[in-house]
Amino acid sequence: MKARDVMVSPVVTVMPNCSVKELAQTLLKHHISGVPVVDFQGWLVGIVSEGDLLHRSEAGTERRSQWLRLMTADETLAAEYIKAHSRKVADIMVRDVVTADPETPLDEIAFLMETNSIKRVPIVSNGQLVGIVSRANLIQVVASKNIGLEAKQEDAAIRDRLLAHLKGQPWTHTSLLNVTVNGGLVHLLGNDIFRDREREAIRVAAESTAGVQAVYDHLVTESHFGGA
């Protein structure tokens, strides 16, 4: 399988001028731990994660150790001050982003994550952000038993048809949904908490897609968490 077979698209993103508070709210709202940063043209310019918010002045978690100050270069201390006090995403994001293209095999994606100690890899085509693959997406593939080395062409077409249809519906958010297809068997997975009716509608859409043999619904609904 390749990145295009499991990537989440469209991607939840923020812009460089987004406030750190807005970033934190975005992470909480979508139940994610990091987001790519894009400019007005949709070009990937950075990535930011919950790890960049660990030592913030608002939470009282900035590093204050006197020993650390004595042992750390001024440039590093200045960088840590920016991380703790800056109000804009542009000041705390990582600019040297590890990326892949849609045709990158999943074993290479896993290797990138492991060797760079990262949890997600933005997928870029012709400079434009087209998707993202996270560790969770790779685990979802294993959980759904879609462990073939290559998705069949028809399976990829089924996935594209379903996602294209869902993107045109006003009631769903495909940036929170992941779909894998293997031998016509569709697995619906997601990082968010879905409402019951939305979950049912996604299942119906999948079952109505040409070429689908069966649908396995792994989505989580609000009812499981005591929601209305």
C-alpha positions as CSV (number, residue, x, y, z in Angstrom):
1,M,0.0,0.0,0.0
2,K,1.0,3.6,-0.6
3,A,0.4,6.9,1.1
4,R,-2.5,7.7,-1.2
5,D,-4.3,4.6,0.0
6,V,-4.5,5.6,3.6
7,M,-3.8,9.4,3.8
8,V,-6.4,11.7,5.3
9,S,-7.6,14.4,2.9
10,P,-8.4,17.2,3.1
11,V,-6.1,18.1,6.0
12,V,-6.9,20.1,9.1
13,T,-4.4,23.0,8.9
14,V,-3.5,26.3,10.4
15,M,-1.8,29.4,8.9
16,P,1.4,31.0,10.2
17,N,-0.5,34.1,11.6
18,C,-2.8,31.9,13.6
19,S,-2.6,32.5,17.4
20,V,-1.2,29.8,19.7
21,K,-4.5,29.9,21.5
22,E,-6.4,29.2,18.2
23,L,-3.9,26.4,17.5
24,A,-4.6,24.7,20.9
25,Q,-8.3,25.0,20.3
26,T,-8.0,23.4,16.9
27,L,-6.1,20.4,18.3
28,L,-8.7,19.9,21.0
29,K,-11.7,20.4,18.6
30,H,-10.4,17.8,16.1
31,H,-8.9,15.3,18.6
32,I,-5.5,15.5,16.9
33,S,-2.0,16.1,18.2
34,G,-0.5,18.2,15.3
35,V,-1.3,20.1,12.2
36,P,0.6,21.2,9.0
37,V,1.0,25.0,8.6
38,V,0.1,26.4,5.1
39,D,0.2,29.8,3.5
40,F,-2.5,31.6,1.5
41,Q,-1.6,29.6,-1.6
42,G,-1.8,26.2,0.2
43,W,2.0,25.7,0.2
44,L,3.3,23.8,3.2
45,V,5.5,26.1,5.3
46,G,5.8,24.2,8.6
47,I,4.3,21.8,11.1
48,V,3.3,22.3,14.7
49,S,2.3,19.8,17.4
50,E,1.2,19.5,21.0
51,G,4.9,19.0,21.8
52,D,5.5,22.6,20.8
53,L,3.0,23.7,23.5
54,L,4.5,21.7,26.4
55,H,6.5,24.6,28.0
56,R,4.1,27.5,27.8
57,S,4.0,30.5,30.1
58,E,0.1,30.3,30.2
59,A,0.3,26.8,31.8
60,G,3.3,27.7,34.0
61,T,5.3,24.9,32.4
62,E,8.2,26.9,30.9
63,R,11.7,25.8,31.9
64,R,13.0,27.8,34.9
65,S,15.9,25.7,36.1
66,Q,18.8,27.8,37.2
67,W,21.2,24.9,36.5
68,L,19.7,24.6,33.0
69,R,20.4,28.2,32.4
70,L,24.0,27.9,33.4
71,M,24.6,24.9,31.1
72,T,22.6,26.1,28.1
73,A,23.8,28.5,25.3
74,D,22.1,31.9,25.1
75,E,20.8,31.1,21.6
76,T,19.0,28.0,22.9
77,L,17.6,29.9,25.8
78,A,16.3,32.6,23.5
79,A,14.6,29.9,21.3
80,E,13.0,28.4,24.4
81,Y,11.7,31.8,25.4
82,I,10.1,32.2,22.0
83,K,8.5,28.8,22.4
84,A,7.1,29.7,25.8
85,H,5.9,33.3,25.1
86,S,5.2,33.7,21.4
87,R,1.6,34.4,20.4
88,K,1.9,33.2,16.7
89,V,2.2,29.8,15.2
90,A,4.9,31.1,12.8
91,D,7.3,31.5,15.8
92,I,6.9,28.0,17.2
93,M,6.4,25.8,14.2
94,V,9.0,23.5,12.8
95,R,10.0,24.8,9.4
96,D,12.1,21.8,8.1
97,V,9.2,19.4,7.5
98,V,9.7,15.8,6.6
99,T,7.3,15.1,3.7
100,A,6.4,12.3,1.2
101,D,4.4,12.1,-2.0
102,P,1.2,10.1,-2.6
103,E,3.1,7.3,-4.3
104,T,5.4,6.7,-1.3
105,P,5.1,3.1,0.0
106,L,3.9,2.8,3.6
107,D,7.1,1.0,4.7
108,E,9.0,4.1,3.7
109,I,6.5,6.3,5.6
110,A,7.0,4.2,8.7
111,F,10.8,4.5,8.2
112,L,10.5,8.3,8.0
113,M,8.5,8.4,11.2
114,E,11.0,6.1,13.0
115,T,14.2,7.7,11.9
116,N,13.0,11.3,12.4
117,S,11.0,10.6,15.7
118,I,7.8,12.1,14.2
119,K,4.2,11.1,14.5
120,R,2.9,12.3,11.1
121,V,4.1,12.9,7.6
122,P,2.4,15.5,5.3
123,I,1.8,14.2,1.8
124,V,2.8,16.8,-0.9
125,S,2.2,16.8,-4.6
126,N,3.7,19.5,-6.8
127,G,4.3,21.6,-3.7
128,Q,0.7,21.4,-2.5
129,L,-0.4,19.7,0.6
130,V,-2.8,16.9,-0.5
131,G,-3.0,14.7,2.6
132,I,-1.4,13.5,5.8
133,V,-0.4,10.1,7.2
134,S,-0.1,9.7,10.9
135,R,1.0,6.8,13.1
136,A,-2.6,6.3,13.9
137,N,-3.4,5.7,10.2
138,L,-0.8,3.0,10.0
139,I,-2.2,1.3,13.1
140,Q,-5.7,1.5,11.6
141,V,-4.4,-0.4,8.5
142,V,-3.1,-3.1,10.8
143,A,-6.3,-3.2,12.8
144,S,-8.4,-3.5,9.7
145,K,-6.2,-6.3,8.4
146,N,-5.4,-4.3,5.2
147,I,-1.8,-5.5,5.2
148,G,-1.3,-6.1,1.5
149,L,1.8,-4.5,-0.1
150,E,-0.2,-2.9,-2.8
151,A,-3.8,-1.7,-3.0
152,K,-5.4,-3.0,-6.2
153,Q,-6.3,-0.3,-8.8
154,E,-10.0,-0.9,-8.4
155,D,-9.7,-0.6,-4.6
156,A,-8.0,2.8,-5.1
157,A,-10.8,3.8,-7.4
158,I,-13.5,2.8,-4.9
159,R,-11.7,4.9,-2.2
160,D,-11.5,7.9,-4.5
161,R,-15.1,7.6,-5.5
162,L,-16.3,7.4,-1.9
163,L,-14.2,10.3,-0.6
164,A,-15.1,12.5,-3.6
165,H,-18.8,11.8,-2.9
166,L,-18.4,12.5,0.8
167,K,-16.5,15.7,0.2
168,G,-19.5,17.0,-1.6
169,Q,-21.9,16.5,1.3
170,P,-22.4,19.4,3.8
171,W,-22.9,17.1,6.8
172,T,-19.6,15.3,6.9
173,H,-16.0,16.3,7.5
174,T,-13.6,14.1,5.5
175,S,-10.6,15.7,7.2
176,L,-11.5,13.6,10.3
177,L,-12.3,10.4,8.3
178,N,-10.0,7.7,7.0
179,V,-11.0,5.0,4.6
180,T,-9.1,1.9,3.5
181,V,-10.2,-0.5,0.8
182,N,-8.9,-4.0,0.2
183,G,-10.6,-6.4,-2.2
184,G,-13.8,-4.3,-2.2
185,L,-14.0,-4.4,1.6
186,V,-14.2,-0.8,3.0
187,H,-13.1,0.1,6.5
188,L,-14.3,3.4,7.9
189,L,-12.0,4.8,10.6
190,G,-11.7,8.2,12.2
191,N,-9.8,10.4,14.7
192,D,-12.9,12.3,15.7
193,I,-16.1,11.6,17.6
194,F,-19.0,11.3,15.1
195,R,-22.7,11.9,15.7
196,D,-24.9,8.8,15.2
197,R,-26.6,10.1,12.1
198,E,-23.4,11.2,10.5
199,R,-21.9,7.8,11.2
200,E,-24.9,6.1,9.6
201,A,-24.9,8.4,6.6
202,I,-21.2,7.7,6.0
203,R,-21.9,3.9,6.2
204,V,-24.8,4.3,3.7
205,A,-22.6,6.3,1.3
206,A,-19.9,3.6,1.4
207,E,-22.5,0.8,0.9
208,S,-23.9,2.7,-2.1
209,T,-20.5,3.1,-3.8
210,A,-19.9,1.0,-6.9
211,G,-17.6,-1.9,-6.3
212,V,-18.0,-2.1,-2.6
213,Q,-18.5,-5.6,-1.3
214,A,-18.9,-4.9,2.4
215,V,-18.4,-2.1,4.9
216,Y,-16.8,-2.3,8.3
217,D,-17.6,0.6,10.5
218,H,-15.0,1.5,13.1
219,L,-16.1,5.0,13.7
220,V,-16.7,6.3,17.3
221,T,-19.9,8.1,18.2
222,E,-20.7,10.6,20.8
223,S,-22.9,8.2,22.6
224,H,-19.9,6.1,23.6
225,F,-18.6,9.2,25.5
226,G,-21.9,10.2,27.1
227,G,-22.6,12.9,24.4
228,A,-26.1,14.0,23.3
